[in-house]
């Protein structure tokens, strides 16, 4: 049995869909980021994630078919990555929550999945970028602090899916909590919720309303010109 075969297809799809959908969300910042440097940084993170998605989906099947011809209920990404960008603080907090989990998961998978060793280095940068901005925004002006706290609270329910069965509740929670407290932000009370809606829904093909619009935009060109080649 190959090392890749030790990682089942469901997990390959889940990880690949996570990376694909978050890549698309970050790409939506093109031309809209607050400063040019951040536009480049977010684009680079999006490209890293797209590269991960291509490898993972190609291991699970035909990458183009999986990306562009599946219906909404066939996608296995966590709901967190499909949440709209919101303001810059919202995007940063979403990235913090997800990249801490993704880095830890790839560290676990490194002995089984060759991609994971490279992905750990990429996600460490993504996590560092998110931590830097969380600290900067949380400990910044009154407005930046308020916006970041709103994002922390609004996205917290979606993290239950990361820390549910098979997740990394202890280490993930410790790292995220340390960053939020260092930024002067209030950590939401109690552990992330693990309800049917917030924890496990995305992995079962249950998605939030904005996901349908994201998918329509992402798949539009391919579906409009089936079989087209460059």
C-alpha positions in Angstrom: 0.0 0.0 0.0 1.3 3.4 -0.9 1.6 6.2 1.6 -1.0 8.1 -0.3 -3.4 5.2 0.0 -3.2 5.5 3.8 -5.1 8.8 3.6 -8.6 7.9 2.5 -10.4 9.6 -0.4 -12.9 11.4 1.9 -10.1 13.2 3.7 -8.3 14.0 0.4 -11.6 15.5 -0.9 -12.1 17.4 2.4 -8.7 18.9 2.5 -8.7 19.6 -1.3 -12.1 21.3 -1.1 -11.0 23.4 1.9 -8.0 24.7 0.0 -10.0 25.3 -3.2 -12.8 27.2 -1.7 -10.6 29.4 0.6 -8.4 30.1 -2.3 -11.4 31.4 -4.3 -12.5 33.5 -1.3 -9.1 35.1 -0.9 -8.8 35.7 -4.7 -12.0 37.9 -4.3 -9.7 40.5 -2.6 -7.9 41.2 -5.9 -8.3 44.9 -6.5 -10.0 45.5 -3.2 -7.3 44.8 -0.5 -6.6 47.8 1.8 -3.0 48.2 0.6 -1.1 46.9 -2.3 1.3 44.8 -0.1 -1.7 43.0 1.3 -3.2 42.4 -2.1 0.0 40.6 -3.1 0.2 38.7 0.2 -3.4 37.5 0.0 -2.9 36.5 -3.7 0.1 34.5 -2.8 -1.7 32.7 0.0 -4.6 32.0 -2.5 -2.1 30.5 -5.0 -0.5 28.3 -2.3 -4.0 27.0 -1.4 -4.9 26.5 -5.1 -1.7 24.4 -5.6 -2.6 22.3 -2.6 -6.1 21.8 -3.9 -4.9 20.7 -7.3 -2.6 18.0 -5.9 -5.2 16.7 -3.4 -8.1 16.6 -5.9 -5.9 15.0 -8.5 -5.2 12.2 -6.0 -8.9 11.8 -5.4 -9.9 11.8 -9.1 -10.1 14.2 -12.0 -9.2 17.6 -10.6 -11.2 19.6 -13.1 -14.3 17.4 -12.8 -14.1 17.6 -9.0 -13.7 21.4 -9.0 -16.1 22.4 -11.8 -18.7 19.6 -12.3 -19.8 18.7 -8.8 -23.0 20.0 -7.3 -23.0 21.8 -4.0 -23.9 18.8 -1.8 -20.9 16.9 -3.2 -18.4 19.3 -1.8 -16.7 18.4 1.5 -15.1 21.6 2.7 -15.7 22.9 6.2 -18.3 25.7 6.3 -15.7 28.2 7.8 -13.8 28.5 4.5 -16.9 29.4 2.5 -18.0 32.3 4.7 -17.9 35.6 2.9 -14.8 37.8 3.2 -16.6 40.6 5.1 -14.2 43.3 6.0 -10.4 42.8 6.3 -10.6 41.9 10.0 -13.2 39.2 9.1 -10.9 37.7 6.5 -7.9 37.7 8.8 -9.8 36.0 11.7 -11.2 33.4 9.3 -7.6 32.8 8.1 -6.3 32.6 11.7 -8.9 30.0 12.7 -8.3 27.9 9.6 -4.6 28.1 9.1 -3.8 27.1 12.7 -5.9 23.9 12.2 -4.5 23.3 8.7 -0.9 23.5 9.8 -1.5 21.1 12.7 -3.4 18.6 10.4 -0.6 18.6 7.8 1.9 18.0 10.5 0.0 14.9 11.4 -0.3 13.8 7.8 3.4 14.5 6.9 4.5 10.8 7.3 1.7 9.6 5.1 1.3 12.3 2.5 4.2 13.8 0.5 2.3 17.0 -0.2 1.9 17.6 3.6 5.6 18.3 4.2 5.6 21.2 1.7 2.2 22.3 2.8 3.3 22.6 6.4 5.8 25.3 5.4 3.2 27.1 3.3 0.5 27.0 6.0 3.1 28.1 8.6 3.4 31.3 6.6 -0.3 31.6 6.3 -0.7 31.2 10.0 2.1 33.7 10.8 0.5 36.3 8.4 -2.9 35.9 10.1 -1.4 36.1 13.6 0.5 39.3 12.7 -2.6 41.0 11.5 -4.8 39.7 14.3 -2.3 41.3 16.8 -2.1 44.5 14.7 -5.8 44.9 14.4 -6.8 43.8 17.9 -4.2 46.1 19.5 -4.8 48.9 17.1 -7.4 51.6 17.0 -10.8 51.4 18.8 -12.4 50.7 15.4 -10.0 48.0 14.3 -10.3 46.3 17.7 -14.1 46.4 17.6 -14.2 45.0 14.0 -11.8 42.2 14.9 -13.8 41.3 18.0 -17.0 41.1 15.9 -15.2 38.8 13.5 -13.9 36.6 16.3 -17.4 36.2 17.7 -19.2 35.8 14.4 -16.8 33.1 13.1 -16.4 31.2 16.4 -19.5 28.9 15.8 -17.9 27.6 12.5 -14.8 26.4 14.3 -16.6 23.5 15.9 -16.2 21.7 12.6 -12.4 22.0 12.9 -12.2 20.8 16.5 -14.9 18.1 16.3 -14.3 14.4 16.0 -10.9 13.8 14.4 -9.9 17.4 15.0 -7.3 19.0 17.2 -9.3 20.6 20.0 -6.6 21.0 22.6 -3.7 22.3 20.6 -5.8 24.4 18.2 -7.7 26.0 21.0 -4.5 26.8 23.0 -2.8 28.4 20.0 -5.8 30.5 18.9 -6.6 31.5 22.4 -3.0 32.7 23.0 -3.1 34.9 19.8 -6.5 36.4 20.6 -5.5 37.2 24.2 -2.2 38.7 23.0 -4.2 41.0 20.7 -6.3 42.1 23.6 -9.4 40.3 22.2 -11.9 38.4 24.2 -12.0 34.7 23.5 -15.7 33.5 23.2 -16.9 31.6 26.2 -16.7 27.9 26.2 -15.2 25.5 23.6 -16.3 25.9 19.9 -19.8 24.5 19.5 -20.2 21.0 18.1 -23.8 21.0 16.9 -25.0 19.3 13.8 -25.1 22.7 12.1 -21.7 24.0 13.0 -19.6 20.9 13.4 -19.5 18.4 10.6 -22.0 19.9 8.3 -19.6 20.8 5.5 -17.9 17.5 5.6 -21.3 15.9 5.0 -22.2 18.3 2.1 -24.3 20.7 4.2 -23.3 24.2 3.3 -24.3 27.8 4.1 -26.3 30.0 1.8 -23.3 32.0 0.4 -21.6 28.8 -0.8 -24.1 28.4 -3.7 -23.3 31.9 -5.0 -19.5 31.2 -4.7 -19.9 27.9 -6.6 -21.9 29.5 -9.3 -19.2 32.1 -9.9 -16.4 29.6 -9.7 -18.0 27.1 -12.1 -19.7 29.5 -14.5 -17.0 29.5 -17.3 -16.4 25.8 -17.3 -20.1 25.0 -17.3 -20.8 27.6 -20.0 -18.3 26.0 -22.4 -18.2 22.3 -21.7 -15.4 20.4 -23.3 -13.6 23.6 -24.3 -9.8 23.6 -24.4 -7.1 26.3 -24.7 
